[in-house]
Amino acid sequence: MEENKKSSLLKSTMNYGVMLGLALVIYSLLLWMFDATFNQGLSYLSYVIIIGGIIYATRAYRDQEQGGYISYGRALGVGTLTVLFASIITSFYTYLLFAVIDTGLMDRLMIIREQALYESGLSDDQIDMAMEMTMRFANPVFTALSGFFGTVFMGFIFSLITSIFLKKEGDHPELHYG
């Protein structure tokens, strides 16, 4: 029975993670097509998409797989695993975007970072040192990996919060022993 629950959890979170990952890739492609990839305001909308995906996946799992009940811990697991699977897809897309689709995108990112450093009021020496450090990690693999870990971390934080509201514990038949 426990093995079947784990299989159900993984299957559900993988399916919802694929859907969330594809939604994030489509949104990112739209940003890229409209030359808004580095628009900070529009990038926050991806967090809204992630939160919506977590809520959708957790509610669907709770209502369809758990008979309408879910503990806080299970809800946290559903949300985090959903984002983990979505992050695999988005990281692969990020690598392709920077390495194949638009190889000049990394250069544009470096220009934006350098402008931000100038606007922060740092000296030229400090900016040169910061840009030298940044250039060491400016490659598609590092960008994809940091995006993966950053998205999983944010998904975990969002899941911590959404699970508070999505948990529904009660007179669940599996909680009776004996």
C-alpha positions in Angstrom: 0.0 0.0 0.0 2.8 2.4 0.9 4.6 1.6 -2.3 1.5 2.4 -4.3 1.2 5.8 -2.5 4.8 6.7 -3.4 4.2 5.7 -7.0 1.0 7.8 -7.1 2.8 10.7 -5.5 5.7 10.6 -8.0 3.5 10.1 -11.0 1.2 13.0 -10.0 4.1 15.4 -9.2 5.9 14.4 -12.4 2.8 15.1 -14.5 2.1 18.4 -12.8 5.8 19.3 -12.9 5.9 18.7 -16.7 2.8 20.9 -17.1 4.3 23.6 -14.9 7.7 23.3 -16.6 6.1 23.7 -20.1 4.1 26.7 -18.9 7.3 28.4 -17.6 9.1 27.6 -20.9 6.3 29.0 -23.0 6.3 32.2 -20.8 10.1 32.5 -21.1 9.9 32.0 -24.9 7.3 34.8 -25.0 9.6 37.1 -23.0 12.5 36.2 -25.3 10.4 36.7 -28.5 9.5 40.2 -27.3 13.0 41.0 -26.2 11.9 41.2 -22.5 14.0 38.3 -21.2 15.8 40.6 -18.7 12.8 42.7 -17.7 12.8 42.4 -13.9 9.1 43.3 -13.5 7.9 40.7 -16.0 10.2 38.0 -14.6 8.3 38.2 -11.3 5.3 36.8 -13.2 7.1 33.5 -13.3 6.8 33.3 -9.5 3.0 33.7 -9.9 3.0 30.9 -12.4 5.1 28.7 -10.0 2.7 29.4 -7.1 -0.3 28.7 -9.3 1.3 25.4 -10.4 2.0 24.4 -6.8 -1.6 25.2 -5.7 -3.1 23.4 -8.7 -0.9 20.3 -8.2 -1.5 20.1 -4.5 -5.2 20.6 -4.7 -5.6 18.1 -7.5 -3.4 15.5 -5.6 -5.4 16.1 -2.4 -8.8 15.8 -4.0 -8.1 13.1 -6.6 -5.5 10.9 -4.9 -6.1 11.5 -1.2 -9.9 11.6 -0.9 -9.9 15.3 -0.1 -7.4 15.1 2.7 -3.7 16.0 2.8 -1.3 16.6 5.7 0.9 19.7 5.8 4.0 17.5 5.1 2.5 15.7 2.2 1.3 19.0 0.7 4.8 20.4 1.1 6.2 17.3 -0.6 3.8 17.6 -3.5 4.6 21.2 -4.1 8.3 20.8 -3.8 8.4 17.7 -6.1 6.2 19.4 -8.7 8.7 22.3 -8.8 11.7 20.0 -8.9 10.3 18.3 -12.0 9.4 21.6 -13.6 13.0 22.9 -12.8 14.5 20.0 -14.8 12.6 21.1 -17.8 13.2 24.8 -17.4 16.9 24.2 -16.8 17.3 22.2 -20.0 15.4 25.0 -21.8 17.7 27.6 -20.2 20.8 25.8 -21.4 19.4 25.5 -24.9 18.4 29.2 -24.9 21.9 30.4 -24.0 23.9 27.8 -25.8 22.0 27.2 -29.0 19.0 29.5 -29.6 20.5 32.9 -28.7 24.3 32.7 -28.2 24.5 36.5 -27.8 22.1 36.4 -24.8 24.9 35.9 -22.3 26.7 39.0 -23.6 23.5 41.1 -23.2 23.2 39.8 -19.7 26.8 40.8 -18.8 26.1 44.4 -20.2 23.0 44.6 -18.0 24.9 43.4 -14.9 27.7 45.9 -15.6 25.2 48.8 -16.0 23.6 47.8 -12.7 27.0 47.9 -11.0 27.7 51.4 -12.3 24.3 52.5 -11.1 25.0 51.2 -7.7 27.8 53.7 -7.3 30.7 51.3 -7.1 34.2 52.5 -8.2 35.6 51.4 -11.5 38.0 49.0 -9.8 35.2 47.4 -7.8 33.2 47.1 -11.0 36.1 45.5 -12.9 36.7 43.0 -10.0 32.9 42.2 -9.8 32.7 41.7 -13.6 35.8 39.5 -13.7 34.2 37.3 -11.0 30.9 37.2 -12.9 32.6 36.3 -16.2 34.0 33.2 -14.6 30.5 31.8 -14.1 29.0 33.3 -17.3 28.2 30.2 -19.3 25.1 28.3 -20.2 25.8 25.3 -17.9 26.3 27.4 -14.8 23.2 29.6 -15.7 21.1 26.5 -16.1 22.3 24.9 -12.9 21.9 28.0 -10.8 18.4 28.4 -12.3 17.6 24.8 -11.3 18.7 25.2 -7.7 17.2 28.7 -7.4 13.8 27.5 -8.7 13.7 24.5 -6.5 14.6 26.6 -3.5 11.9 29.2 -4.3 9.4 26.4 -5.0 10.2 24.9 -1.6 9.6 28.3 0.1 6.4 28.8 -1.8 5.3 25.2 -0.9 6.0 25.9 2.8 3.5 28.8 2.6 0.9 27.3 0.3 0.8 24.0 2.3 -0.5 26.0 5.3 -3.7 26.8 3.3 -4.0 23.6 1.3 -3.7 21.1 4.1 -6.9 19.4 5.0 -6.8 16.9 7.8 -9.8 15.3 9.3 -11.6 12.0 9.8 -9.6 10.2 7.1 -10.1 6.4 7.0 -6.4 5.7 6.8 -5.7 7.5 10.0 -7.7 5.0 12.0 -5.6 2.2 13.4 -7.5 -0.9 14.7 
